[in-house]
Amino acid sequence: MSKPTRKRWKDPGVVMVITLSVIALFVWIWWPTETFVGGISLAGWAMFVCFFIWLFLTTVYVVWMERLEKNK
């Protein structure tokens, strides 16, 4: 098995998977089931906010990939 190179760690797909995994781990580790704000649990609010974070990250990923392909 080859050792991951620095270029592989800068791949947009790898960066996005790591970022989304960290966000998901944060929500699953800190799963506030008994705390409610506005009648909705904080876990629900966290999932709602994460939707916009994931949307932003997806846009960044697409732009990043387009630039990489344009430069090739």
C-alpha positions in Angstrom: 0.0 0.0 0.0 1.4 3.3 -1.0 1.8 6.2 1.4 -0.6 9.0 0.8 1.2 11.9 -0.8 0.7 15.6 0.0 -1.1 16.1 -3.3 -3.6 13.4 -2.4 -4.4 15.2 0.9 -5.2 18.3 -1.1 -7.7 16.5 -3.3 -11.0 18.3 -3.1 -12.9 15.0 -2.5 -10.7 14.0 0.4 -10.9 17.5 2.0 -14.7 17.5 1.7 -15.1 13.9 3.1 -12.9 14.8 6.1 -14.8 18.1 6.7 -18.2 16.5 6.5 -17.1 13.6 8.7 -15.9 16.0 11.4 -19.2 17.9 11.3 -21.1 14.6 11.5 -19.0 13.3 14.4 -19.6 16.6 16.3 -23.3 16.2 15.9 -23.3 12.5 16.8 -21.0 12.9 19.8 -22.9 15.9 21.1 -26.4 14.7 20.6 -28.6 16.9 22.9 -31.9 15.1 23.1 -33.4 16.8 26.1 -32.6 20.4 25.3 -35.3 22.3 23.3 -35.2 25.7 21.7 -38.5 26.9 20.1 -40.0 23.5 20.6 -37.3 21.8 18.5 -34.4 19.8 20.0 -30.9 21.2 19.5 -30.1 18.1 17.4 -32.8 19.2 15.0 -31.4 22.7 14.9 -27.9 21.3 14.4 -29.1 19.2 11.4 -30.9 22.2 10.0 -27.8 24.4 10.2 -25.6 21.6 8.9 -27.7 21.6 5.7 -26.5 25.1 4.9 -22.9 24.2 5.8 -23.0 21.2 3.5 -24.6 23.3 0.7 -21.7 25.8 1.0 -19.1 23.0 1.1 -20.6 21.4 -2.0 -20.5 24.7 -3.9 -16.8 25.2 -2.8 -16.1 21.6 -4.0 -17.7 22.1 -7.4 -15.8 25.4 -8.0 -12.6 23.9 -6.8 -13.0 20.9 -9.2 -13.8 23.1 -12.1 -10.7 25.2 -11.5 -8.5 22.0 -11.3 -9.9 20.6 -14.5 -9.6 24.0 -16.3 -5.9 24.2 -15.3 -5.1 20.7 -16.7 
